[in-house]
């Protein structure tokens, strides 16, 4: 499994768990709250993917395609 696939799967899992936690935390739900939490969960998943992708490239010294730039 490639690092990009792992990152995408982890961001999806984070978004789903974050959304489920927010829905569980606010017990009496309305339709507007549910829609806002689902949209916020999607944004949180995108931020997770973007930020951890930047960290991964910085930490391991890789370029955008996750290929090593140290040994061309």
C-alpha positions, 0 to 999 in steps of 0.5 A: 500500500502506498503512503498516499493511500494510507494517508487518504484512508487515515483521513477518511477514518479521522473524518468519520470518527470526528463526525460520529463523535460530534453527533454523539456529543450533541444528543438532541439532533436537528437536521441543520446540526447534522448537515453542519457536522457532516460538512465540518467532518469533511473539512476536518478530513481534508485538513488532516490529509493536507497537513499530514501530507505536508508533514510527511513530505517534510519529515522524510524529505520527499517531493510531492509524489512521495519519491525520494529527492535525496537519491535521484 
